[in-house]
């Protein structure tokens, strides 16, 4: 398997052609900003808080991809509803982007 494909499969690089603007457009498209913001908690945790919580976990992108599809109930009062209409590839790109964020 070529190295670039191996890195992509491992979630260490974004998909070809995906940059931060593309992923931020996906976050807007799927209304993620209704509950989340980059640096501030709203109904849900901030993206940076999510990244910090999962830092160092090699399964984090898969976990967040599954949360988008299936929903979850974290430590806050409101559960994240399932979003089955979000394609898995989009959910994975958004998860990898969020995990790349730092304070």
GUGU-619717 format. One record per atom (N, C-alpha, C, O): residue number from 0; residue in one letter; x, y, z. Coordinates in nm, 2 decimals, always signed. Atoms other than C-alpha are relative to their C-alpha. Last residue first. Example, Ala and Ser with C-alpha at 12.3 -4.5 7.8 and 13.67 -1.06 7.14 Angstrom:
 resi resn      X      Y      Z
    1    s  -0.09  -0.11  +0.00
    1    s  +1.37  -0.11  +0.71
    1    s  -0.08  +0.11  +0.08
    1    s  -0.03  +0.22  +0.09
    0    a  +0.09  -0.12  +0.00
    0    a  +1.23  -0.45  +0.78
    0    a  +0.09  +0.12  +0.00
    0    a  +0.19  +0.12  +0.07
//
This chain:
 resi resn      X      Y      Z
  102    x  +0.04  -0.13  -0.06
  102    x  -0.62  +2.63  +2.22
  102    x  +0.08  +0.11  -0.06
  102    x  +0.07  +0.23  -0.02
  101    x  -0.07  -0.03  -0.13
  101    x  -0.56  +2.35  +1.98
  101    x  -0.04  +0.13  +0.05
  101    x  -0.10  +0.21  -0.02
  100    x  +0.01  -0.13  -0.06
  100    x  -0.76  +2.20  +1.69
  100    x  +0.07  +0.01  +0.14
  100    x  +0.08  -0.09  +0.21
   99    x  -0.12  -0.08  +0.03
   99    x  -0.65  +1.89  +1.50
   99    x  +0.01  +0.13  +0.07
   99    x  +0.11  +0.20  +0.08
   98    x  -0.11  +0.06  -0.08
   98    x  -0.92  +1.67  +1.67
   98    x  +0.14  +0.07  -0.03
   98    x  +0.23  +0.06  +0.05
   97    x  +0.02  -0.04  -0.14
   97    x  -1.19  +1.90  +1.52
   97    x  +0.12  -0.05  +0.09
   97    x  +0.17  +0.02  +0.18
   96    x  -0.03  -0.15  -0.01
   96    x  -1.04  +1.86  +1.17
   96    x  -0.02  +0.04  +0.15
   96    x  +0.07  +0.11  +0.20
   95    x  -0.15  -0.02  +0.01
   95    x  -1.02  +1.48  +1.21
   95    x  +0.03  +0.15  +0.01
   95    x  +0.13  +0.18  +0.07
   94    x  -0.06  +0.05  -0.12
   94    x  -1.38  +1.46  +1.33
   94    x  +0.15  +0.03  +0.00
   94    x  +0.20  +0.07  +0.10
   93    x  +0.03  -0.10  -0.11
   93    x  -1.51  +1.69  +1.05
   93    x  +0.07  -0.05  +0.13
   93    x  +0.12  +0.03  +0.20
   92    x  -0.08  -0.13  +0.02
   92    x  -1.33  +1.48  +0.79
   92    x  -0.02  +0.10  +0.11
   92    x  +0.07  +0.16  +0.15
   91    x  -0.14  +0.02  -0.03
   91    x  -1.47  +1.16  +0.94
   91    x  +0.09  +0.12  -0.02
   91    x  +0.17  +0.15  +0.06
   90    x  -0.01  +0.01  -0.15
   90    x  -1.83  +1.29  +0.95
   90    x  +0.15  -0.02  +0.04
   90    x  +0.20  +0.04  +0.13
   89    x  +0.00  -0.13  -0.05
   89    x  -1.79  +1.39  +0.58
   89    x  +0.02  +0.00  +0.15
   89    x  +0.09  +0.09  +0.21
   88    x  -0.13  -0.07  +0.04
   88    x  -1.67  +1.05  +0.48
   88    x  +0.00  +0.14  +0.05
   88    x  +0.10  +0.19  +0.10
   87    x  -0.11  +0.05  -0.09
   87    x  -1.95  +0.88  +0.69
   87    x  +0.13  +0.08  -0.04
   87    x  +0.21  +0.12  +0.05
   86    x  -0.08  +0.11  +0.06
   86    x  -2.22  +1.08  +0.50
   86    x  +0.13  -0.03  +0.09
   86    x  +0.18  +0.06  +0.15
   85    x  -0.13  -0.05  +0.03
   85    x  -2.43  +1.30  +0.73
   85    x  +0.08  -0.12  -0.05
   85    x  +0.10  -0.22  +0.02
   84    x  +0.00  -0.06  +0.14
   84    x  -2.80  +1.20  +0.70
   84    x  +0.15  +0.05  -0.04
   84    x  +0.17  +0.07  -0.15
   83    x  -0.03  +0.11  +0.10
   83    x  -2.76  +0.96  +1.00
   83    x  +0.01  +0.06  -0.14
   83    x  +0.06  -0.01  -0.23
   82    x  +0.01  -0.07  +0.13
   82    x  -2.73  +1.26  +1.24
   82    x  +0.03  -0.10  -0.11
   82    x  +0.14  -0.09  -0.18
   81    x  -0.07  +0.06  +0.11
   81    x  -2.79  +1.11  +1.58
   81    x  -0.03  +0.08  -0.13
   81    x  -0.13  +0.14  -0.14
   80    x  +0.09  +0.09  +0.07
   80    x  -2.89  +1.36  +1.85
   80    x  +0.08  -0.07  -0.11
   80    x  +0.18  -0.02  -0.16
   79    x  -0.02  -0.03  +0.14
   79    x  -2.62  +1.49  +2.08
   79    x  -0.09  -0.10  -0.07
   79    x  -0.07  -0.22  -0.06
   78    x  -0.06  +0.10  +0.09
   78    x  -2.76  +1.46  +2.43
   78    x  +0.02  +0.05  -0.14
   78    x  -0.05  +0.14  -0.18
   77    x  +0.07  +0.03  +0.12
   77    x  -2.82  +1.76  +2.65
   77    x  +0.07  -0.10  -0.09
   77    x  +0.19  -0.09  -0.11
   76    x  +0.14  +0.03  -0.02
   76    x  -2.73  +1.80  +3.02
   76    x  -0.08  -0.04  -0.13
   76    x  -0.18  -0.11  -0.12
   75    x  +0.09  -0.11  -0.01
   75    x  -2.36  +1.78  +2.97
   75    x  -0.14  -0.04  +0.01
   75    x  -0.17  -0.16  +0.01
   74    x  +0.02  -0.04  -0.14
   74    x  -2.13  +1.49  +3.05
   74    x  -0.10  +0.11  +0.02
   74    x  -0.13  +0.15  +0.13
   73    x  -0.12  -0.02  -0.08
   73    x  -2.17  +1.32  +2.72
   73    x  -0.03  +0.04  +0.14
   73    x  -0.12  -0.01  +0.20
   72    x  +0.03  -0.09  -0.11
   72    x  -2.48  +1.17  +2.57
   72    x  +0.13  +0.01  +0.09
   72    x  +0.17  -0.08  +0.16
   71    x  -0.07  +0.04  -0.13
   71    x  -2.42  +1.03  +2.23
   71    x  -0.06  +0.09  +0.11
   71    x  -0.12  +0.19  +0.08
   70    x  +0.04  -0.09  -0.11
   70    x  -2.56  +1.04  +1.87
   70    x  +0.08  -0.05  +0.12
   70    x  +0.14  -0.15  +0.12
   69    x  +0.09  +0.06  -0.10
   69    x  -2.54  +0.75  +1.63
   69    x  -0.05  +0.09  +0.11
   69    x  -0.14  +0.05  +0.18
   68    x  +0.10  +0.09  +0.06
   68    x  -2.40  +0.90  +1.31
   68    x  -0.10  -0.05  +0.10
   68    x  -0.22  -0.05  +0.07
   67    x  +0.08  -0.08  +0.10
   67    x  -2.21  +1.20  +1.45
   67    x  -0.11  -0.09  -0.05
   67    x  -0.23  -0.04  -0.06
   66    x  +0.09  -0.09  -0.08
   66    x  -2.10  +0.99  +1.76
   66    x  -0.09  +0.08  -0.10
   66    x  -0.21  +0.10  -0.07
   65    x  +0.12  +0.08  -0.05
   65    x  -1.97  +0.72  +1.52
   65    x  -0.09  +0.09  +0.08
   65    x  -0.22  +0.07  +0.07
   64    x  +0.08  +0.03  +0.13
   64    x  -1.74  +0.97  +1.34
   64    x  -0.13  -0.08  +0.04
   64    x  -0.23  -0.05  -0.01
   63    x  +0.08  -0.12  +0.03
   63    x  -1.63  +1.10  +1.69
   63    x  -0.08  -0.03  -0.13
   63    x  -0.20  +0.03  -0.14
   62    x  +0.10  -0.03  -0.11
   62    x  -1.53  +0.75  +1.80
   62    x  -0.09  +0.12  -0.04
   62    x  -0.21  +0.11  -0.03
   61    x  +0.10  +0.10  +0.02
   61    x  -1.35  +0.67  +1.47
   61    x  -0.11  +0.02  +0.10
   61    x  -0.23  +0.01  +0.07
   60    x  +0.08  -0.04  +0.12
   60    x  -1.16  +1.00  +1.49
   60    x  -0.11  -0.10  -0.03
   60    x  -0.22  -0.06  -0.07
   59    x  +0.09  -0.12  -0.02
   59    x  -1.07  +0.93  +1.86
   59    x  -0.08  +0.03  -0.13
   59    x  -0.20  +0.06  -0.12
   58    x  +0.13  +0.04  +0.05
   58    x  -0.94  +0.57  +1.81
   58    x  -0.09  +0.12  +0.00
   58    x  -0.21  +0.11  -0.03
   57    x  -0.01  +0.03  +0.14
   57    x  -0.57  +0.67  +1.84
   57    x  -0.13  -0.04  -0.06
   57    x  -0.15  -0.04  -0.19
   56    x  +0.08  +0.12  +0.02
   56    x  -0.65  +0.84  +2.17
   56    x  +0.01  -0.03  -0.15
   56    x  -0.05  +0.04  -0.23
   55    x  -0.08  +0.12  -0.03
   55    x  -0.37  +1.09  +2.24
   55    x  -0.07  -0.13  -0.02
   55    x  -0.01  -0.24  -0.01
   54    x  -0.14  -0.01  +0.04
   54    x  -0.60  +1.39  +2.26
   54    x  +0.07  -0.13  +0.04
   54    x  +0.06  -0.17  +0.16
   53    x  -0.03  +0.12  +0.07
   53    x  -0.97  +1.29  +2.30
   53    x  +0.15  -0.01  -0.04
   53    x  +0.19  -0.10  -0.10
   52    x  +0.05  +0.12  -0.06
   52    x  -1.07  +1.53  +2.57
   52    x  +0.05  -0.12  -0.06
   52    x  +0.08  -0.22  +0.00
   51    x  -0.08  +0.02  -0.13
   51    x  -0.85  +1.81  +2.43
   51    x  -0.04  -0.13  +0.07
   51    x  +0.05  -0.21  +0.11
   50    x  -0.13  +0.04  +0.04
   50    x  -1.01  +1.77  +2.08
   50    x  +0.09  -0.03  +0.12
   50    x  +0.16  -0.13  +0.13
   49    x  +0.01  +0.14  +0.05
   49    x  -1.36  +1.78  +2.23
   49    x  +0.14  -0.05  -0.04
   49    x  +0.17  -0.16  +0.00
   48    x  +0.02  +0.09  -0.12
   48    x  -1.27  +2.09  +2.44
   48    x  -0.01  -0.15  -0.05
   48    x  +0.04  -0.24  +0.02
   47    x  -0.13  +0.01  -0.07
   47    x  -1.13  +2.26  +2.13
   47    x  -0.01  -0.09  +0.12
   47    x  +0.08  -0.17  +0.14
   46    x  -0.08  +0.10  +0.08
   46    x  -1.45  +2.18  +1.93
   46    x  +0.14  -0.02  +0.07
   46    x  +0.19  -0.13  +0.07
   45    x  -0.08  -0.06  +0.11
   45    x  -1.64  +2.35  +2.21
   45    x  +0.07  -0.11  -0.07
   45    x  +0.10  -0.21  -0.02
   44    x  -0.13  -0.05  -0.03
   44    x  -1.88  +2.14  +2.42
   44    x  +0.06  +0.06  -0.12
   44    x  +0.02  +0.04  -0.24
   43    x  -0.10  +0.10  +0.00
   43    x  -2.25  +2.11  +2.34
   43    x  +0.14  +0.06  +0.03
   43    x  +0.15  +0.18  +0.03
   42    x  +0.08  +0.12  -0.05
   42    x  -2.54  +2.34  +2.42
   42    x  +0.09  -0.12  +0.01
   42    x  +0.08  -0.20  +0.10
   41    x  +0.14  -0.05  +0.02
   41    x  -2.28  +2.62  +2.39
   41    x  -0.09  -0.11  +0.06
   41    x  -0.06  -0.16  +0.17
   40    x  +0.10  +0.11  -0.02
   40    x  -1.92  +2.57  +2.50
   40    x  -0.14  +0.07  -0.02
   40    x  -0.16  +0.18  +0.02
   39    x  +0.09  -0.02  -0.11
   39    x  -1.68  +2.83  +2.36
   39    x  -0.11  -0.12  +0.00
   39    x  -0.15  -0.16  -0.10
   38    x  -0.06  -0.03  -0.13
   38    x  -1.36  +2.80  +2.16
   38    x  -0.10  +0.01  +0.11
   38    x  -0.06  +0.03  +0.23
   37    x  -0.14  +0.04  -0.01
   37    x  -1.45  +2.65  +1.82
   37    x  +0.05  +0.01  +0.14
   37    x  +0.11  -0.09  +0.19
   36    x  -0.08  -0.11  +0.06
   36    x  -1.83  +2.66  +1.85
   36    x  +0.15  -0.04  +0.03
   36    x  +0.18  -0.13  +0.10
   35    x  -0.15  +0.00  -0.03
   35    x  -2.08  +2.38  +1.91
   35    x  +0.06  +0.13  -0.06
   35    x  +0.01  +0.18  -0.16
   34    x  -0.03  +0.05  -0.14
   34    x  -2.46  +2.34  +1.95
   34    x  +0.15  +0.02  +0.03
   34    x  +0.18  +0.01  +0.15
   33    x  +0.11  -0.02  -0.08
   33    x  -2.61  +2.53  +1.65
   33    x  +0.03  -0.04  +0.14
   33    x  -0.02  +0.03  +0.24
   32    x  -0.02  -0.12  -0.08
   32    x  -2.26  +2.55  +1.51
   32    x  -0.13  +0.03  +0.08
   32    x  -0.12  +0.12  +0.17
   31    x  -0.07  +0.03  -0.12
   31    x  -2.29  +2.19  +1.39
   31    x  +0.01  +0.12  +0.10
   31    x  +0.01  +0.10  +0.22
   30    x  +0.05  -0.08  -0.11
   30    x  -2.56  +2.29  +1.14
   30    x  +0.07  -0.03  +0.14
   30    x  +0.01  -0.03  +0.24
   29    x  +0.07  +0.09  -0.09
   29    x  -2.47  +2.02  +0.89
   29    x  -0.04  +0.06  +0.13
   29    x  -0.08  -0.01  +0.23
   28    x  +0.11  +0.07  +0.08
   28    x  -2.38  +2.26  +0.62
   28    x  -0.08  -0.09  +0.09
   28    x  -0.20  -0.09  +0.07
   27    x  +0.11  -0.10  +0.02
   27    x  -2.19  +2.49  +0.87
   27    x  -0.11  -0.08  -0.07
   27    x  -0.23  -0.06  -0.03
   26    x  +0.05  -0.02  -0.13
   26    x  -1.96  +2.20  +0.98
   26    x  -0.12  +0.10  +0.00
   26    x  -0.22  +0.08  +0.07
   25    x  +0.08  +0.12  -0.04
   25    x  -1.92  +2.10  +0.62
   25    x  -0.07  +0.02  +0.14
   25    x  -0.18  -0.01  +0.16
   24    x  +0.12  +0.00  +0.08
   24    x  -1.81  +2.45  +0.52
   24    x  -0.09  -0.12  +0.04
   24    x  -0.22  -0.10  +0.04
   23    x  +0.08  -0.10  -0.07
   23    x  -1.56  +2.44  +0.81
   23    x  -0.13  +0.02  -0.08
   23    x  -0.23  +0.04  -0.01
   22    x  +0.06  +0.06  -0.11
   22    x  -1.43  +2.12  +0.65
   22    x  -0.09  +0.10  +0.08
   22    x  -0.19  +0.06  +0.13
   21    x  +0.10  +0.10  +0.05
   21    x  -1.38  +2.28  +0.31
   21    x  -0.07  -0.06  +0.12
   21    x  -0.19  -0.08  +0.12
   20    x  +0.12  -0.07  +0.05
   20    x  -1.22  +2.59  +0.46
   20    x  -0.11  -0.10  -0.04
   20    x  -0.23  -0.08  -0.02
   19    x  +0.08  -0.05  -0.11
   19    x  -0.98  +2.37  +0.67
   19    x  -0.13  +0.07  -0.05
   19    x  -0.23  +0.06  +0.01
   18    x  -0.08  -0.09  -0.09
   18    x  -0.86  +2.18  +0.37
   18    x  -0.10  +0.06  +0.10
   18    x  -0.21  +0.03  +0.10
   17    x  +0.08  -0.06  -0.11
   17    x  -0.99  +1.88  +0.19
   17    x  +0.10  +0.09  +0.08
   17    x  +0.20  +0.05  +0.12
   16    x  +0.09  -0.11  +0.03
   16    x  -0.84  +1.82  -0.15
   16    x  -0.08  +0.06  +0.11
   16    x  -0.14  +0.17  +0.09
   15    x  -0.05  -0.09  +0.10
   15    x  -0.70  +1.48  -0.07
   15    x  -0.10  +0.11  -0.04
   15    x  -0.22  +0.08  -0.06
   14    x  +0.02  +0.05  +0.13
   14    x  -0.85  +1.34  +0.25
   14    x  +0.06  +0.10  -0.11
   14    x  +0.06  +0.22  -0.08
   13    x  +0.14  -0.02  +0.06
   13    x  -0.70  +1.47  +0.56
   13    x  -0.01  -0.06  -0.14
   13    x  +0.09  -0.08  -0.20
   12    x  +0.01  -0.11  +0.09
   12    x  -0.38  +1.32  +0.71
   12    x  -0.14  +0.01  -0.05
   12    x  -0.22  -0.08  -0.05
   11    x  -0.10  -0.09  -0.03
   11    x  -0.31  +1.10  +1.00
   11    x  +0.01  +0.12  -0.09
   11    x  +0.07  +0.22  -0.06
   10    x  +0.06  -0.12  -0.05
   10    x  -0.64  +0.91  +0.99
   10    x  +0.10  +0.11  +0.03
   10    x  +0.07  +0.20  +0.11
    9    x  -0.03  -0.01  -0.15
    9    x  -0.47  +0.57  +0.97
    9    x  -0.06  +0.13  +0.05
    9    x  -0.05  +0.15  +0.17
    8    x  +0.08  +0.11  -0.07
    8    x  -0.63  +0.51  +0.63
    8    x  +0.02  +0.01  +0.15
    8    x  -0.07  -0.02  +0.22
    7    x  +0.14  -0.04  +0.01
    7    x  -0.49  +0.85  +0.50
    7    x  -0.09  -0.11  +0.08
    7    x  -0.18  -0.07  +0.16
    6    x  +0.02  -0.11  -0.09
    6    x  -0.14  +0.76  +0.63
    6    x  -0.15  +0.04  +0.00
    6    x  -0.20  +0.08  +0.10
    5    x  -0.01  +0.05  -0.14
    5    x  -0.16  +0.42  +0.46
    5    x  -0.02  +0.11  +0.10
    5    x  -0.09  +0.09  +0.20
    4    x  +0.13  +0.07  -0.03
    4    x  -0.29  +0.58  +0.14
    4    x  +0.00  -0.06  +0.14
    4    x  -0.10  -0.06  +0.21
    3    x  +0.11  -0.10  -0.01
    3    x  +0.00  +0.83  +0.14
    3    x  -0.13  -0.07  +0.03
    3    x  -0.21  -0.02  +0.12
    2    x  +0.00  -0.07  -0.13
    2    x  +0.25  +0.55  +0.21
    2    x  -0.11  +0.10  +0.02
    2    x  -0.17  +0.10  +0.13
    1    x  -0.08  -0.12  +0.00
    1    x  +0.15  +0.34  -0.09
    1    x  -0.01  +0.07  +0.13
    1    x  -0.12  +0.07  +0.20
    0    x  +0.09  -0.12  +0.00
    0    x  +0.00  +0.00  +0.00
    0    x  +0.09  +0.12  +0.00
    0    x  +0.18  +0.13  +0.08
//
